[in-house]
C-alpha cells in the first residue's frame, strides 16, 4: 500500500489548512453562532467575515508573539480584549458605510471577539514552538475559510428565504421564508458539513486509488 | 404576588423561550460540545453561572451609567468593553477564590472556567440582560443571567444525551460526528420554535 501521494497532499495542503481541509465552520465546528445567525443575507455575511478577518489575523499574531511570555491565567483576557478592540474599530468603519447591516446584527458584533475560532487559534499559537509566519498564514487562511463558509450559507439562505441576492431581487420558483430562522441555520450547516466530509473522503480515495492502481500482469500464454 | 409572577416569567423566558443556544444560536465550540460525561456538563454550567452572575453584578452600574451619559457619542463599544472587562475580572476572581479556599472544586473547574467565561454564552446572555430593550433592574438581570446559564446547561446536557444515543445508531458515514449533531440541535431548535413563535429581537 503506497501512501506517498496522500502524504504529499497533506504536506502541501498544510499551508491552506483552514480553507477546505480544516474549514473552521464545516470541518472544525468553530464560529458556529455567526454561521447560524448572521447568514440571512450576503451583505451581513460579508460584513461579519470582514470583521472576523480584521480581528482574527492580528490577534493570532499577537498570541504567537507574546503568548509565551504571558502567564496562562491572563492569556485569554488579553486576547479577547485585544480582539474586541479590533472589532470595535472595524465596526466604526462599517457603521459609516452600511449602518443598516450593523443594526440588524445586534449582539452578534461583539460575539466575534469571543468566537471559538479566535480563542482556539490563539491557544494553538500561544505555545513556544509556534512560528509567527505560520500564525499569519493560518490567520489569513482560516479567515478566508470562514468567509467562504459564510458566503456559501448566505447564498443559499438569502435567495430562498428572501427572494434577493445581495439585496437585488431575483426570481426563484421556490420561496421558503422559514429558512431565515435559527433552526434552519443549524440544519443547513449540518448538511454542508456532511457534504464537506464526503468531499474530503472522495478526494483522499481518488488519491489513494491513483497511487495504488497497478495494472494486471499480462498472461504469458497470450 | 405580581412581582413573583414577573420574576417567574423572566426565569421561564431565560430558560426556555429565549434559550441562549436554541433561540439565540450561541452554540459553543467543538470542545464544549464534546463533553464526555454529564458531570462535566453540570460543572461547566456551574462555572458559567458563577462567572456570568458576578460579572452582571459588576457591570450593571457601569453599563447603566454609560447608557445615561450624554458625553459619549458612540456608546455600544464602551458597553461591550465594560461587560468583557467585568467577565475577565469575574473569571480571575473565581479562579483565585476556588484555588485559595476550595482546591477540590478548583481542580474540577479550572479547565472549564475559561471556556465558560470566554465563550459566547456568558457574554451574549449578559449583553441581552443589560441591553436597554428589556429595561431590567439589577435583581431581574441577575435572575435572567442565572436562568440563561441554567437553560444553556440543560440544552448542553440534552445534546450530550442525544450524542450518546446517536452513537448506537447506524448514521451514514458523511453525517457521522458534527453534522448529525448539528442536525439534532437544529431539530431541537425547531421544537423550541413552537414555543417561541417567529419574532425575536436581536
Interface residues (C-beta under 8 A of the other chain):
Chain A: X27 X28 X29 X30 X32 X33 X36 X37 X73 X76 X77 X80 X81 X84 X88 X91 X92 X104 X105 X106 X107 X108 X109 X110 X111 X113 X114 X115 X116 X119 X120 X181 X182 X183 X184 X185 X186 X187 X189 X190 X191 X193 X194 X195 X197 X198 X201
Chain B: X22 X23 X24 X25 X26 X27 X28 X29 X30 X31 X33 X74 X76 X77 X80 X81 X83 X84 X85 X88 X91 X92 X95 X114 X117 X118 X119 X120 X123 X124 X127 X128 X131 X173 X174 X175 X176 X177 X178 X179 X180 X181 X182 X183 X185 X186 X187 X189 X190 X192 X193 X198 X201 X202
